Amino acid sequence: MSEHLFLFIDESGDPGYGNLDSSEYYAELALSIIDDYFSDFNRPILNWRYNRNLIKEMKRPPKKGDDIKLFTQPFSELHSMGIIKCACVYLIKEQYSGPYLKPTSYGGQQPKRFRNFIHRQLLEYYFSLYPVMPDSVEIVFDRFEVSDEDIDELEKYLTENWNLPNFKHFTHANSVYVEALQIVSQLVNLVQEIILEKATFERSLVDFVSVKDITTI
C-alpha cells in the first residue's frame, strides 16, 4: 500500500522589518505525518480539547510549565515512535544576513520573497534530516492572507528547487478547520518562547523538534 506524507507548516512572527508592529524574530516549523497514523495523532488533540473544554480554534500555546508538558508530551512520544517528525528554522531579524528582509538585504525588502525563501530553508533542513521518502508528499500551509498569485509563485519557486523532492500537492488551508495546523502553530510559538525569548520553561519540553538557526546564511 502506498504511503502519503503530509507536511504541515506554520510560522511565528511576520515577514516585515522596520515597522513598529514587526516581530523581533521569525520562525517556521514543519510537522510531518504519514496518512495511516492520523488517528494516533488526533487522539492527544481530542484529549486536550476535552479536558480543557476547548471548542474554538487553538491560537495560543499554554503558558504554564505543567500545562506545556501535558500538551507537548504526547507529541514527544509520537516522535519517539516515529509517527511524527518536526523541524524548525528561526532567525533574529536584526542580525539576519540573508536576502529579502531589510532594505539593505540582497534583493531589497520583499516580504513575500522573504517568506518563500524561509519556506525553502525549512524544507531543505527537514529533508536533510529525514531523506527517506514515501510515495507522495503533500505540503499544507496556513492560507492566511495569501492570494492565488502568491500561491502560484510559491509553488513554482519550490518546484524548481533541485534540493527538494517532487511534491504531489501544495495545499493552502484555513487553520480553523485543520487541527494539525493549529498544533504546528502552538509548537512554533513554544519554540520561539523557549529558545529565542528565553522563557523559564525547560528546553526539553520541545526536544523532539529539530531546530536550526538560520540568522547567518
C-alpha positions in Angstrom: 0.0 0.0 0.0 1.3 3.4 -0.9 2.2 6.0 1.7 1.3 9.6 1.6 3.2 12.1 3.7 1.6 15.3 4.9 3.9 18.2 5.9 2.1 20.9 7.9 3.8 24.3 8.0 3.2 27.5 10.0 5.2 30.5 11.2 5.7 32.6 14.3 6.3 36.3 13.7 5.9 38.2 10.5 8.0 38.8 7.3 8.2 42.5 7.9 11.1 44.7 9.2 11.5 48.2 10.5 7.8 48.7 11.4 6.6 49.3 14.9 4.5 46.2 14.8 7.1 44.0 13.2 8.3 41.0 15.2 11.8 40.7 16.6 12.1 37.1 15.4 10.8 34.9 12.6 10.4 31.1 12.9 8.8 28.4 10.8 8.0 24.8 11.8 7.1 21.7 9.8 5.4 18.7 11.3 5.1 15.6 9.2 2.8 12.5 9.5 2.0 9.5 7.3 -1.7 9.3 6.4 -2.0 5.9 8.1 -1.2 7.4 11.5 -3.7 10.3 11.7 -5.8 8.5 14.4 -2.7 8.3 16.6 -2.0 12.0 16.0 -5.6 13.1 16.6 -6.1 11.3 19.9 -4.0 13.6 22.1 -5.6 16.6 20.4 -9.1 15.4 21.2 -8.0 14.6 24.8 -6.5 18.1 25.2 -9.7 19.7 23.9 -12.0 17.6 26.0 -10.0 18.1 29.3 -10.0 21.8 28.8 -13.4 22.3 27.2 -11.8 23.9 24.2 -14.3 24.5 21.4 -12.8 27.3 19.3 -9.6 27.3 17.3 -6.4 27.0 19.3 -4.4 30.2 18.8 -2.1 30.5 21.7 0.1 27.8 23.3 -0.2 27.0 27.1 1.6 29.4 29.3 2.3 27.3 32.4 5.2 24.8 32.6 3.0 22.0 33.7 0.4 22.7 31.0 3.1 22.9 28.4 4.4 19.5 29.5 0.9 17.9 29.3 0.5 19.5 25.9 3.8 18.5 24.3 4.5 15.1 26.0 2.1 13.1 23.7 3.7 14.6 20.6 7.1 13.9 22.0 6.0 10.2 22.4 4.7 10.1 18.9 8.0 11.5 17.7 9.9 8.8 19.6 7.7 6.2 18.0 8.5 7.6 14.5 4.9 8.6 13.9 5.6 12.4 13.6 8.7 14.3 12.7 9.3 18.0 13.5 11.8 20.5 12.2 12.1 24.3 12.8 14.2 27.1 11.5 14.4 30.5 13.1 16.2 33.8 12.8 16.8 37.0 14.7 15.8 39.8 12.3 18.3 42.5 13.5 21.2 40.1 12.9 19.9 38.4 9.8 22.3 38.3 6.9 20.2 36.6 4.2 18.1 38.1 1.4 14.8 40.0 1.1 14.2 41.1 4.7 15.8 44.6 5.0 16.2 47.4 2.6 19.9 46.7 2.7 19.5 42.9 2.2 20.3 41.2 -1.1 17.2 41.8 -3.3 16.0 44.6 -1.1 13.0 44.4 1.2 10.5 41.9 -0.3 8.3 40.3 2.4 6.7 37.7 0.1 10.0 36.6 -1.3 11.5 36.5 2.2 8.7 34.2 3.4 9.1 31.9 0.4 12.9 31.9 1.0 12.3 30.8 4.6 9.9 28.1 3.4 12.7 26.8 1.2 15.2 26.9 4.1 12.8 24.9 6.3 12.1 22.3 3.7 15.7 21.8 2.8 16.5 21.4 6.5 13.7 18.9 7.0 14.7 16.7 4.1 18.3 16.8 5.1 17.2 15.3 8.4 14.7 12.9 7.0 15.7 11.9 3.4 13.7 8.7 3.2 10.7 9.5 1.0 7.2 8.0 0.9 5.4 7.5 -2.3 3.9 11.0 -2.3 4.3 14.3 -0.3 1.7 17.0 0.3 2.6 20.3 1.9 -0.2 22.1 3.8 0.3 25.8 4.5 -2.0 28.1 6.5 -3.6 30.2 3.8 -4.0 33.3 6.0 -3.6 36.5 3.8 -2.3 34.5 0.8 -3.5 35.4 -2.7 -3.8 33.0 -5.6 -0.9 34.8 -7.2 1.2 34.2 -4.1 0.3 30.5 -4.1 1.3 30.1 -7.7 4.6 31.9 -7.2 5.5 29.8 -4.1 4.7 26.5 -5.9 6.8 27.5 -8.9 9.7 28.5 -6.6 9.7 25.2 -4.6 9.1 23.0 -7.7 12.2 24.4 -9.4 14.4 23.6 -6.4 16.6 20.5 -7.1 17.3 20.1 -3.4 13.7 19.2 -2.7 11.5 16.2 -3.8 8.7 16.4 -6.2 5.6 17.4 -4.3 2.3 15.8 -5.3 0.1 18.7 -3.8 0.5 22.1 -2.4 -2.5 22.7 -0.2 -3.4 26.1 1.4 -6.0 25.6 4.2 -7.6 27.6 6.9 -6.3 26.5 10.3 -9.8 26.9 11.7 -10.7 23.5 10.3 -7.3 21.9 10.2 -6.3 20.7 13.7 -2.7 19.8 12.6 -2.1 23.4 11.5 -3.3 24.6 14.9 -0.8 22.2 16.7 2.0 23.4 14.5 1.1 27.0 15.4 1.3 26.1 19.1 4.6 24.3 18.7 6.4 27.0 16.7 5.3 29.7 19.2 6.6 27.5 22.0 9.9 27.0 20.3 10.2 30.8 19.9 9.3 31.5 23.5 11.7 28.9 24.9 14.7 29.3 22.6 14.5 32.9 21.4 12.7 34.7 24.2 14.5 32.7 26.9 11.3 31.7 28.7 11.8 30.0 32.0 10.4 26.7 30.7 12.7 23.8 30.2 14.2 23.4 26.7 13.5 19.6 27.0 9.8 20.4 26.6 10.4 20.8 22.8 13.4 18.5 22.4 11.5 16.5 19.8 11.7 19.4 17.5 14.9 19.6 15.5 15.9 23.3 15.4 18.3 25.3 13.2 19.4 28.9 13.5 19.4 30.5 10.0 20.2 34.1 11.2 23.5 33.9 9.4 23.2 32.4 5.9 
